[in-house]
Amino acid sequence: MKIFISHITEESSIAIVIKNWIESTFLGNVEVFVSSSNTSIQLGSKWLEQIDKAIEESSVFIVLCSEKSVLRPWINFESGCAWIKKVPLIPICHTGISKSELPAPLSFFQAVNITQENFSELLFEFLATQLNIVKLPRIAYEEMKSEINNALLNINYDKVEKSTQIKSDKLVVQSNKENIKTIYNPLGGKTVIVASDGTGDYFSIQHAIDELGVYDQIYIKAGIYEEEYIQLNGKRDFRILGESKERDSINLW
């Protein structure tokens, strides 16, 4: 059986802890895909193709839900794939959100709070049912709980946001050297990065447009993007800037 854990970058430590415990408990019977794990996506592989393949082959979806992650388009996209596939989806709530506070469509699924006393037992009992395993092996639930708590304590949303801002500043300097355009926003707002290799705020140009407000601007790194057109949805007061691209059909200027 293959399991897909959907998560945002800042919460990767939680995903990796859950992955390691599941795979070591059901040794040889379960493969858990975590996009931030080196064992799930090998160096040199096309990461987007690997994610697409993992979604297609998965029999169970686990979604890490926090007050930050449920607002990210990629989490909702992956959850929508589970909905379409009609496979079991387990929202795991943590960091500022509980089961009763989940937005639709995540609220349509039976969720669990990661901090509740019997979280690990509930998770493994469910997985054992999916695998038709009558009796679970002995599991050090207290040790797993301790590792999860440490992962929760190590979440640092500010660090990732600051890192993204540093990347943005560096890209502005580089673009000036290449005389692409001077990237500044006289109207205010913010600049976000779109990168097809996953190093920016968004993987998709359209997702960035849909999520940003007026006066914001988008900087698109060189890469290959699938969009054949973009919809501005009435938001006309932000700019789309970018590097020279290898191949794509979007006119950025």
TORBADO-301346 format. One line per 2 residues: their letters; for each residue x, y, z of N, C-alpha, C, CB. Coordinates in steps of 0.02 Angstrom, whole numbers, plus 32768, in hexadecimal, padded with zeros to 4 digits. Glycine has a CB too. Layout:
A = X/Y/Z/X/Y/Z/X/Y/Z/X/Y/Z; ...
//
This chain:
MK = 802A/7FC5/8000/8000/8000/8000/802C/803E/8000/7FD0/8000/803D; 8017/8072/7FDC/803B/80B0/7FDA/8011/80E8/7FFA/804D/80C3/7F91
IF = 8033/810F/8023/8013/8146/8047/8033/8187/8033/8017/813C/8094; 800B/81BA/8027/8023/81FD/8014/8016/822C/804F/7FFF/8217/7FD2
IS = 804A/824E/8067/8042/8280/809B/8049/82C5/807C/8076/8276/80D4; 8013/82EB/807D/8013/832E/8061/8024/8360/8099/7FCD/833F/8042
HI = 8055/838C/808C/806B/83BA/80C0/808C/83F6/80A0/809C/8396/80F1; 8093/842C/80C6/80B9/8466/80AE/8101/8460/80C7/8098/84A8/80C7
TE = 812D/8485/80A8/8175/847F/80B7/8184/8488/8101/819C/84B1/808F; 8165/84BA/8120/8174/84C9/8166/8163/848E/8195/814D/8506/817B
ES = 8136/8463/8180/8120/842C/81AC/813B/83E9/8196/80D4/842A/81AC; 8171/83EA/8170/818E/83AC/8155/81A7/837E/818D/81C6/83BC/8125
SI = 81BE/839A/81C5/81D9/8370/81FB/81A3/8342/8216/81F5/839C/8233; 8165/8359/821A/812E/832F/8232/8120/82F7/8200/80EE/8359/823D
AI = 811E/8309/81C0/8112/82D7/818C/8146/82A0/818D/8110/82F8/8147; 8185/82B3/8197/81BB/8281/8196/81B8/8253/81D3/8200/82A5/8193
VI = 81A6/826F/820D/819E/8245/8248/8167/8210/823D/818C/8270/8286; 812D/8226/8222/80F6/81F7/8216/810A/81C4/81E2/80B7/821D/8200
KN = 812B/81DA/81AD/8143/81AC/8179/8170/8176/8196/8169/81D3/8142; 81A1/818A/81BE/81D1/815A/81DA/81AF/8127/8207/8207/817E/8200
WI = 817F/813D/822F/815D/810F/825D/8130/80DF/8237/8134/8136/8290; 810E/80F7/8204/80E2/80CA/81DD/810B/8096/81B9/80B8/80F3/81AB
ES = 8140/80AB/8197/8168/807C/816F/818D/8049/819B/819A/80A2/8144; 81A4/805F/81D5/81C8/8030/8201/8197/8000/8223/81F0/8056/8235
TF = 8159/8015/822D/8128/7FE9/824D/810E/7FB4/821C/80EE/8012/8268; 80FE/7FCB/81E0/80E4/7F9D/81AD/811C/7F8C/817B/80A6/7FBB/8188
LG = 8154/7F78/8194/8190/7F6E/816B/8182/7F43/812E/81C6/7F4E/8196; 818E/7F60/80F2/8185/7F3B/80B4/813F/7F3C/8099/819A/7EF6/80BE
NV = 810F/7F54/80C1/80C9/7F54/80AB/80AF/7F99/8097/809D/7F38/80E1; 80D2/7FCD/80AD/80BA/8011/80A1/80F3/803D/8089/809A/802F/80E1
EV = 80E5/8065/8056/8114/8098/803F/80F3/80DC/8047/8129/808B/7FF4; 8113/8109/806B/80F6/814B/8079/811B/817F/8050/80F9/815B/80C5
FV = 80F5/81A7/802A/8113/81DC/8001/810E/821E/8026/80F1/81E0/7FBC; 8149/823D/8031/814D/8280/804E/817A/82A9/8020/8169/827F/8099
SS = 8160/82DC/8001/8186/8300/7FCE/81C6/831F/7FE8/815B/8337/7FAF; 81C9/832F/8029/8206/834E/8045/8239/831B/805C/81F3/837A/807F
SN = 822B/82DA/8053/825A/82A6/8067/8285/8292/802C/8234/8269/8083; 82C6/828A/8038/82F4/8276/8004/82E6/8230/7FEA/833C/827B/801D
TS = 82C7/8207/8014/82B8/81C2/7FFF/827B/81BF/7FD2/82AE/8196/803B; 8251/81F2/7FD3/8215/81F2/7FA8/8224/8210/7F64/81DD/821A/7FCA
IQ = 824C/8245/7F61/8260/8264/7F22/82AB/8263/7F1E/8244/82AC/7F1B; 82C6/823C/7EF0/830E/8234/7EE9/832D/8270/7EC6/831F/81F4/7EC3
LG = 836C/827D/7ED5/8390/82B3/7EB2/8390/82A6/7E67/83D9/82B8/7ECD; 8384/82DB/7E41/8385/82D6/7DF8/8343/82C3/7DD9/83B8/82A5/7DE5
SK = 8313/82AE/7E02/82D2/829B/7DE6/82A7/82D8/7DDB/82AE/8268/7E15; 8274/82D3/7DB1/8245/8309/7DA5/8211/8307/7DDC/8224/8304/7D5E
WL = 8216/8336/7E0B/81EF/8333/7E49/81A4/8335/7E3C/8202/836C/7E76; 818D/835E/7E0B/8146/8364/7DFF/8129/8322/7DE4/8137/839D/7DCE
EQ = 814F/8300/7DB9/813A/82C0/7DA0/8137/828C/7DD8/8168/82A8/7D68; 8167/828F/7E07/8167/8261/7E3F/812B/826C/7E6C/81A8/8269/7E66
ID = 8119/82AA/7E78/80DE/82B9/7EA1/809F/82A0/7E7F/80D9/8305/7EAF; 8099/82AD/7E3E/805F/8297/7E18/8058/824B/7E1A/8063/82AF/7DD0
KA = 808F/8228/7E12/808F/81DF/7E14/807B/81C6/7E5A/80D3/81C3/7E01; 8095/81E6/7E8D/8086/81D1/7ED2/803C/81DB/7EE2/80B1/81F8/7F04
IE = 8020/8212/7ECB/7FD8/821E/7ED5/7FAE/81E9/7EB3/7FC4/8264/7EBB; 7FC1/81D9/7E75/7F9B/81A8/7E4E/7F9D/8162/7E6E/7FB7/81A4/7E07
ES = 7FD6/8150/7E8C/7FDF/810C/7EA5/7FCA/8104/7EEE/8027/80F8/7E9E; 7FBB/813A/7F11/7FAD/8136/7F58/7F67/811B/7F66/7FB4/817A/7F78
SV = 7F63/80F5/7F9D/7F24/80D8/7FB3/7F08/80FD/7FF0/7F2D/808E/7FC4; 7F32/8124/8011/7F1E/814B/804C/7F40/818F/8048/7F30/8126/808F
FI = 7F1B/81C4/8056/7F36/8208/8059/7F35/8220/80A1/7F0F/8239/802A; 7F6C/823A/80B8/7F70/825C/80F9/7F80/82A5/80EB/7FA5/823B/8128
VL = 7F59/82D2/8108/7F63/8319/80FD/7F72/833B/8140/7F24/833A/80DB; 7FAC/835A/8146/7FBD/837F/8182/7F9D/83C4/817F/800B/8385/818A
CS = 7F6F/83D0/81AE/7F45/840C/81AB/7F56/843A/81E6/7EFA/83FA/81AC; 7F6F/8475/81D7/7F7A/84A9/820A/7F56/84E8/81F1/7FC7/84B6/8216
EK = 7F56/851B/821B/7F36/8559/8205/7F5B/8578/81CA/7F33/858B/823F; 7F9B/8567/81C1/7FC2/857F/8188/7FB6/8554/814A/800C/8581/819A
SV = 7FBA/8512/8153/7FBA/84E6/8119/7F77/84E4/80F4/7FCC/84A0/812E; 7F3F/84EA/8118/7EFE/84E5/80F6/7EF1/8520/80C8/7EC7/84E0/8129
LR = 7F1B/8554/80CD/7F14/858E/80A1/7F3E/8588/8062/7F26/85CD/80C6; 7F69/8556/805F/7F97/854E/8026/7F74/8528/7FED/7FD7/8529/803C
PW = 7F79/8541/7FB0/7F57/8521/7F77/7F6F/84DA/7F69/7F60/854B/7F39; 7FAF/84CC/7F75/7FC9/848A/7F65/7FA9/8454/7F91/8015/8489/7F6D
IN = 7F9E/8463/7FD1/7F7D/8434/7FFF/7F37/8425/7FE6/7F7B/8450/8047; 7F13/8458/7FD2/7ECE/844E/7FBB/7ECC/8429/7F78/7EAA/8491/7FB5
FE = 7EFF/8435/7F4E/7F03/8412/7F0E/7F0C/83C7/7F1A/7F3D/842D/7EE4; 7F3C/83B5/7F46/7F49/836E/7F53/7F0E/834D/7F75/7F87/8367/7F7F
SG = 7EEC/8371/7FA2/7EB0/8355/7FC2/7E79/8349/7F8F/7E97/8383/7FFA; 7E74/8377/7F5E/7E43/836E/7F29/7E50/8330/7F00/7E41/83AB/7EFC
CA = 7E90/8320/7EF6/7EA2/82E3/7ED1/7E8A/82A6/7EF7/7EEE/82DF/7EC6; 7E90/82A6/7F3A/7E78/826E/7F62/7E2D/8268/7F5D/7E8C/8277/7FAC
WI = 7E0B/82A0/7F5C/7DC2/82A1/7F55/7DAE/827F/7F14/7DA6/82E9/7F58; 7DCF/8293/7EDE/7DBF/8278/7E9C/7DCD/822D/7E99/7DE6/829D/7E65
KK = 7E04/8218/7EB8/7E17/81D1/7EB8/7DEB/81A7/7EE6/7E60/81CA/7ECC; 7DC5/81C9/7F11/7D99/81A7/7F42/7DC0/8178/7F6F/7D62/8180/7F1D
VP = 7DFB/818E/7F86/7E22/8167/7FB5/7E1B/8186/7FFA/7E6E/8163/7F9F; 7E26/815F/802F/7E21/817A/8073/7E50/81B4/807D/7E30/8144/80A6
LI = 7E37/81E9/809B/7E5E/8225/80A9/7E59/8234/80F4/7E46/8262/807F; 7E93/823D/8113/7E95/824A/815B/7EB3/828F/8167/7EBD/8213/8180
PI = 7E8B/82C1/8179/7EA8/8301/818E/7EC3/82FA/81D5/7E73/833B/818B; 7F03/830C/81DF/7F22/830C/8221/7F2B/8354/8236/7F67/82E5/8220
CH = 7F06/8369/8269/7F05/83AF/827D/7F3A/83BE/82B2/7EBF/83C1/8299; 7F59/83F8/82AB/7F8D/840E/82DA/7F98/8458/82D3/7FCF/83E7/82CF
TG = 7FBB/8477/8301/7FD4/84BC/82FD/7F9E/84EE/82E8/800E/84BF/82CD; 7F71/84FB/8317/7F41/8531/830C/7F00/851E/82EC/7F60/8564/82E4
IS = 7EF4/84DE/82E0/7EB5/84CA/82C2/7EA0/8486/82DF/7EBB/84C6/8274; 7E5F/847E/82EA/7E44/843F/8304/7E14/8422/82D2/7E21/844A/8348
KS = 7DFA/83E6/82E1/7DCD/83C4/82B2/7D90/83EF/82A2/7DB7/8380/82CF; 7D75/8410/82D4/7D38/8438/82CA/7D44/8477/82A2/7D1A/844A/830D
EL = 7D84/848A/8298/7D94/84C8/8275/7DAC/84BD/822D/7DC8/84EE/829A; 7DAD/847F/8217/7DC4/8472/81D3/7D95/8491/819F/7DCB/8427/81C7
PA = 7DAF/84B0/816B/7D85/84CA/8135/7D70/8492/8106/7DAA/8502/810D; 7D3A/849C/80E1/7D27/846C/80AD/7D59/8470/8074/7CDE/847B/8093
PL = 7D69/843A/8052/7D4A/83F7/8059/7D6C/83CB/808C/7D4B/83D5/8017; 7DA2/83E3/80AE/7DC5/83B9/80DE/7D97/83A6/8118/7E03/83DD/80F9
SF = 7D68/83D1/8128/7D3A/83C4/815F/7D0A/838A/8150/7D12/8402/8170; 7D06/8375/8110/7CD9/833E/80FE/7CF6/82FA/8112/7CCC/833F/80B3
FQ = 7D37/82F9/8125/7D58/82BA/8136/7D62/82B5/8181/7D9C/82B5/8111; 7D61/8278/819B/7D6B/826E/81E2/7DB4/827D/81F4/7D59/8225/81F6
AV = 7DBE/82B0/821D/7E01/82C8/822D/7E16/82B1/8272/7E04/8314/8228; 7E55/82BE/8282/7E70/82AD/82C3/7EA0/82E4/82D8/7E93/8267/82C3
NI = 7EA1/82F4/8319/7ED0/8325/8333/7F11/8303/8347/7EB2/834B/836F; 7F49/831C/8330/7F89/82FB/833C/7F9C/82FB/8386/7FBF/831D/8313
TQ = 7F7F/8329/83AD/7F91/832E/83F4/7F64/8305/8421/7F90/8376/840A; 7F2F/82E7/8405/7F04/82BF/8430/7F28/8280/8447/7EC2/82AE/840C
EN = 7F16/8268/8482/7F3C/8234/84A4/7F45/81F5/847A/7F1C/8223/84E5; 7F10/81E1/8456/7F12/81A1/8431/7F1C/81AB/83E6/7ED2/817A/843D
FS = 7F3C/81E2/83D2/7F46/81EF/838B/7F6A/81B6/8367/7F6D/8230/8382; 7FA3/81A1/8382/7FCB/816D/8361/7FA5/812C/835C/800D/8162/8387
EL = 7F81/8119/8391/7F5B/80DC/8390/7F25/80DE/835A/7F3A/80CF/83D3; 7F02/8116/8355/7ECD/811D/8323/7EE9/8118/82DC/7EA8/815F/832B
LF = 7F22/8138/82D1/7F41/8138/828F/7F55/80F0/827B/7F7F/8166/828D; 7F77/80CD/82A7/7F8E/808A/8296/7F56/8057/8292/7FC1/8073/82C8
EF = 7F22/8060/82B9/7EE8/8033/82B4/7EC6/803B/8270/7EB6/8040/82ED; 7EC2/8079/825A/7EA4/8085/8218/7ECE/8066/81E1/7E9C/80D0/820B
LA = 7F0F/8070/81E3/7F3B/8056/81B0/7F3B/8009/81B1/7F83/8070/81B9; 7F38/7FEB/81ED/7F35/7FA2/81F1/7EF6/7F87/81D0/7F37/7F8C/823B
TQ = 7EBF/7FAC/81D7/7E80/7F98/81B6/7E88/7F9B/816A/7E46/7FC6/81CC; 7EA8/7FCE/8151/7EB3/7FD5/8109/7EE0/7F9D/80EF/7ED2/8019/80F9
LN = 7F0D/7F85/8118/7F3C/7F50/8103/7F22/7F0A/8114/7F7F/7F5A/8125; 7EE6/7F07/8132/7ECA/7EC7/8148/7EF7/7EA3/817A/7EBD/7E9A/810B
IV = 7F17/7ECA/81A5/7F41/7EAE/81DA/7F17/7EA9/821A/7F81/7EDA/81E5; 7F11/7E6C/8233/7EE6/7E61/826D/7F07/7E7A/82AD/7ED6/7E16/8274
KL = 7F48/7E6D/82B5/7F6B/7E7F/82F2/7FA8/7EAA/82E1/7F7F/7E40/8318; 7FAB/7EE4/82FF/7FE3/7F11/82F5/8021/7EF9/831A/7FD1/7F58/830B
PR = 805C/7F07/82FF/8099/7EFA/8326/809D/7F29/8361/80D8/7F01/82F9; 80C9/7F1B/8390/80D1/7F47/83CA/80EE/7F8A/83B3/80FF/7F26/8400
IA = 80CE/7FC0/83C7/80E3/8003/83B1/80F2/802D/83EF/80AC/8025/8385; 812A/8050/83EE/813D/807C/8425/8118/80BF/841D/818B/8086/8428
YE = 80D8/80BF/842F/80AF/80FA/8424/80C9/8138/8448/8068/80EC/843A; 80E3/812F/8485/80FD/8168/84AB/813A/8187/8488/810F/8153/84F3
EM = 8163/815C/846B/819E/8175/8447/8188/819B/8408/81CD/813A/8434; 8156/8180/83E5/813D/81A2/83AA/811E/81E6/83BE/8108/8177/8386
KS = 80F9/81E7/83F4/80DB/8225/840B/8110/8259/841B/80AF/8219/844A; 8147/8243/843A/817D/8271/844B/819D/828E/840C/81B2/824D/8475
EI = 81A7/8265/83D9/81C5/827D/839A/8197/82AE/8377/81D5/8242/836C; 8156/82A0/8379/8125/82CE/835A/8126/8311/837F/80DE/82B0/835A
NN = 8126/830F/83C1/8127/834D/83E8/8165/8377/83D8/8124/833E/8433; 819E/8356/83D1/81DC/837A/83C0/81D6/8399/837A/8218/834A/83C2
AL = 81B8/8375/834B/81AE/8390/8308/8180/83CC/8309/8191/835A/82D9; 814C/83CA/8332/811F/8403/8339/8143/8440/8355/80E3/83F0/8365
LN = 816F/8434/8385/8193/846B/83A4/81C5/848A/8374/81B7/8454/83E3; 81DC/8464/8343/820F/847C/8315/81F3/84A0/82D8/8239/8442/82FE
IN = 81B1/84A4/82D2/8193/84C8/829A/81A5/8512/82A0/8145/84BE/8298; 81BD/852F/8269/81CF/8575/826A/81B6/8596/8229/821C/857F/8271
YD = 817A/85B0/822B/815E/85D0/81F0/8183/860F/81DD/8114/85DF/81FB; 8199/8635/8210/81BC/8674/8203/81FD/8669/81DD/81CA/8699/8244
KV = 8220/8633/81ED/8260/8625/81CD/8257/861B/8182/8282/85E7/81EC; 8223/85F5/816E/8217/85E9/8127/8202/8629/8104/81E2/85B3/811D
EK = 81D8/8651/8125/81C2/868F/8107/81FD/86BF/80FD/818C/86B0/8132; 822A/86C2/812E/8265/86ED/8128/8293/86D4/80F1/828A/86F2/816A
ST = 829A/8692/80ED/82C4/8674/80B9/82A8/8685/8074/82C8/8628/80C2; 8266/8682/806D/8247/8693/802E/8253/86DB/801B/81FC/8685/8030
QI = 8252/8708/804F/825E/874E/8041/82A6/8759/802B/824E/8778/807F; 82D5/8735/8049/831B/873B/8035/8324/8726/7FED/8348/8711/8063
KS = 8304/86ED/7FDA/8307/86D6/7F95/82EB/870B/7F66/82E0/8694/7F8C; 82B4/872A/7F7A/8295/875D/7F51/82C5/8797/7F46/8254/8775/7F71
DK = 82E6/87AE/7F7C/8314/87E6/7F77/834E/87D5/7F47/8330/87F9/7FBB; 8368/8798/7F4C/83A0/8784/7F21/838B/8783/7ED8/83BA/873F/7F36
LV = 834D/876D/7ECC/8335/8769/7E87/832B/87AF/7E69/82F4/8742/7E83; 8318/87DE/7E94/8310/8823/7E7C/8353/883E/7E65/82F2/8850/7EB4
VQ = 8388/8832/7E8C/83CB/8849/7E79/83E1/8829/7E38/83FD/8839/7EB1; 83D6/87E9/7E31/83EB/87C5/7DF4/83C6/87E0/7DB8/83DE/877A/7DFB
SN = 8386/87EF/7DBF/835F/8807/7D86/8378/884B/7D70/8315/880A/7D97; 838E/8874/7D9F/83A8/88B6/7D8D/83E8/88AF/7D64/83B5/88DF/7DCC
KE = 8414/887F/7D76/8452/8874/7D52/8444/8860/7D0A/847C/8840/7D74; 8410/8838/7D00/8400/8820/7CBD/83D5/8852/7C96/83DD/87DD/7CC2
NI = 83C5/888B/7CB6/839B/88BF/7C96/8359/88A3/7C7E/83C1/88DD/7C5C; 833C/8874/7CA5/82FA/885B/7C93/82C7/8891/7CA0/82E8/8819/7CBB
KT = 82BF/88A1/7CE0/8297/88DA/7CF4/82A9/88E9/7D3C/824A/88CA/7CEC; 829F/8927/7D50/82AA/8938/7D96/826E/8920/7DBE/82B5/8985/7D9F
IY = 827A/88F2/7DEC/8243/88D5/7E12/8239/88FB/7E53/824F/888A/7E1F; 8208/8924/7E54/81F3/8946/7E91/81A9/8953/7E8B/821C/8989/7E9D
NP = 8189/895F/7EC2/8141/8967/7EC1/812E/89AA/7EE0/811D/892D/7EE6; 8129/89DE/7EB9/811C/8A21/7ED3/80D8/8A27/7EF5/8121/8A53/7E9C
LG = 80A9/89FA/7EE5/8066/89FD/7F02/8061/89DA/7F44/8034/89E0/7ED2; 8098/89B9/7F5A/8095/8991/7F97/808A/8948/7F85/805E/89AA/7FC6
GK = 8072/8920/7FB5/8067/88DA/7FA8/80A6/88B2/7FB0/804A/88D0/7F63; 80A4/8874/7F98/80DD/8848/7FA1/80F0/8826/7F60/80CE/8813/7FD7
TV = 812A/8808/7F60/8143/87E2/7F26/8148/8799/7F3A/8187/87FD/7F0D; 812C/876C/7F12/8134/8725/7F1F/8158/8705/7EE3/80EF/8702/7F2B
IV = 8175/86CB/7EF0/819C/86A8/7EBD/8175/866B/7EA4/81E1/8693/7ED8; 8173/8663/7E62/8157/8626/7E45/8191/8600/7E26/811F/8636/7E10
AS = 8199/85C0/7E37/81D1/8599/7E1D/81BB/8552/7E0F/820C/8599/7E50; 81C6/853B/7DD3/81B0/84F8/7DC0/81D8/84C1/7DE2/81B5/84EF/7D75
DG = 8210/84D3/7E02/8238/84A1/7E26/8228/849F/7E70/8282/84AF/7E1C; 81F4/84C4/7E83/81DD/84C0/7EC9/8202/84EB/7EFA/81E1/847B/7EDF
TG = 822E/8519/7EE3/8256/8541/7F11/8235/8583/7F22/829A/854E/7EF4; 81FA/8592/7F08/81D9/85D1/7F16/819A/85C8/7F40/81C7/85F3/7ED6
DY = 8172/85FE/7F45/8134/85FA/7F6A/8100/85CE/7F47/8118/8640/7F74; 8103/85CE/7F05/80D0/85AA/7EDF/80F0/8581/7EA7/809C/85DA/7EC1
FS = 80D0/8549/7E95/80E5/8520/7E5D/80C4/8539/7E1C/80D5/84D6/7E69; 808B/8559/7E22/8062/856A/7DE8/8058/85B5/7DE5/801F/8546/7DEB
IQ = 805C/85D1/7DA9/8050/8619/7D9F/8007/862A/7DAF/8060/862D/7D55; 7FDA/85FF/7D98/7F93/860D/7DA4/7F82/860B/7DEE/7F68/85DB/7D7E
HA = 7F9F/85DC/7E13/7F93/85D9/7E5B/7FAA/861A/7E7C/7FB7/859D/7E7B; 7FE3/8634/7E68/7FFC/8672/7E85/7FCC/86AB/7E77/8042/8682/7E69
ID = 7FB3/86AF/7E39/7F84/86E4/7E27/7F44/86DF/7E50/7F74/86E1/7DDC; 7F2B/86A2/7E58/7EEC/8698/7E7C/7EF2/86AA/7EC6/7ED6/864F/7E75
EL = 7F2E/86A1/7EE3/7F36/86AB/7F2A/7F4A/86F3/7F3D/7F6A/867C/7F44; 7F67/8718/7F0F/7F81/875A/7F21/7F4C/8790/7F1B/7FBC/876C/7EF5
GV = 7F57/87C5/7F40/7F2A/87FD/7F3E/7F42/8833/7F0D/7F21/881B/7F82; 7F1D/886A/7F0A/7F32/88A1/7EE0/7F73/88BF/7EFB/7EFA/88D8/7EDB
YD = 7F98/88DF/7ED0/7FD8/88FF/7EDF/8011/88CD/7EE9/7FD1/8929/7F1D; 8004/888C/7EE8/8039/885B/7EEE/805A/8850/7EAA/801E/8819/7F09
QI = 8096/8835/7EAB/80B8/8824/7E6D/80D4/87DE/7E71/80EF/8857/7E5D; 80DC/87BE/7E37/80F2/8779/7E32/8133/8778/7E0A/80BC/874C/7E11
YI = 8165/8755/7E26/81A4/874C/7E03/81A8/8702/7DF0/81E1/8762/7E2E; 81AF/86F3/7DAF/81AE/86AE/7D97/81F4/8699/7D83/817D/86A6/7D5C
KA = 820D/8666/7DA6/8250/864D/7D97/824F/8625/7D56/826B/8621/7DD1; 8288/8620/7D37/828E/85FA/7CF9/827A/85B2/7D05/82D6/85FE/7CDC
GI = 8257/8596/7CD5/823F/8550/7CDC/820A/8541/7CA8/8223/8544/7D22; 81EC/8507/7CAF/81B7/84F1/7C81/8176/84EF/7CA7/81C8/84AC/7C61
YE = 8144/8514/7C90/8103/8518/7CB0/80CE/84FE/7C81/80F4/8560/7CC7; 809A/84DE/7C9E/8068/84BD/7C75/8030/84EB/7C5D/804B/8484/7C9C
EE = 8029/8525/7C7D/7FF1/854F/7C6A/7FF5/8567/7C21/7FEE/858C/7C97; 7FBD/8563/7BFF/7FBA/857E/7BBB/7F9D/85C4/7BBB/7F91/8550/7B8E
YI = 7F7E/85D6/7BF0/7F63/861A/7BF7/7F5B/8628/7C41/7F1E/8622/7BD1; 7F52/8668/7C51/7F47/867A/7C96/7F08/86A5/7C9A/7F85/86A1/7CB3
QL = 7EE7/86A1/7CD4/7EAB/86C9/7CE0/7EBA/86FA/7D18/7E6E/869B/7CF3; 7EB0/873A/7D0A/7EC0/876D/7D3C/7E88/8777/7D6E/7ED0/87AD/7D1A
NG = 7E4C/8761/7D5F/7E14/8765/7D8E/7E08/87AB/7DA9/7E1F/8735/7DC7; 7E13/87DC/7D7F/7E06/8820/7D92/7E3C/8842/7DBB/7DC7/8823/7DB8
KR = 7E71/881D/7DCD/7EA7/883A/7DF5/7EDB/8859/7DC6/7EC8/8804/7E23; 7ED3/8897/7DB7/7EFD/88B7/7D84/7F36/88E1/7DA0/7ED2/88E3/7D58
DF = 7F3D/88E5/7DE1/7F6D/8913/7DFE/7FAD/88F2/7E17/7F4D/8938/7E36; 7FBA/88B5/7E01/7FFB/8898/7E10/801E/8888/7DCF/7FF4/8858/7E3C
RI = 8060/8880/7DD3/8087/8873/7D96/80A3/882C/7D98/80C1/88A6/7D90; 80AD/8811/7D5C/80CD/87D0/7D55/8110/87DB/7D33/80A1/879E/7D2B
LG = 8145/87C9/7D56/8189/87D2/7D3E/81AC/878E/7D3D/81B1/8805/7D6A; 81E2/8788/7D16/8203/8747/7D16/8244/8745/7CEF/81D6/8714/7CFA
ES = 8268/870E/7CF8/82A5/8703/7CD3/8295/86EA/7C8D/82D2/86D1/7CF8; 82C7/86E7/7C62/82BE/86C7/7C22/82B2/867D/7C2E/82FC/86D1/7BF3
KE = 8281/8660/7C0B/826F/861B/7C1A/8283/85EC/7BE2/8224/8616/7C26; 828E/85AD/7BF5/82A2/857A/7BC4/826A/856C/7B92/82B8/8539/7BE8
RD = 822E/8566/7BAE/81F5/8558/7B81/81B4/8563/7BA8/81F7/850F/7B64; 818A/858E/7B8F/8146/8591/7BA9/811E/85BF/7B7C/8144/85A9/7BF4
SI = 80DC/85BC/7B82/80B1/85E0/7B53/8090/861D/7B72/807D/85B2/7B38; 80AC/8635/7BAA/808D/866E/7BCC/80B5/86AD/7BBD/8089/8661/7C18
NL = 8093/86E0/7BA7/80B3/8721/7B9C/80B3/8747/7BDF/808F/8749/7B64; 80EE/8750/7BFB/80F2/876D/7C3E/80F0/87B9/7C3E/8130/8757/7C5F
W = 80FB/87D7/7C06/8101/8820/7C07/80C1/8841/7BF0/813C/8836/7BDC
//
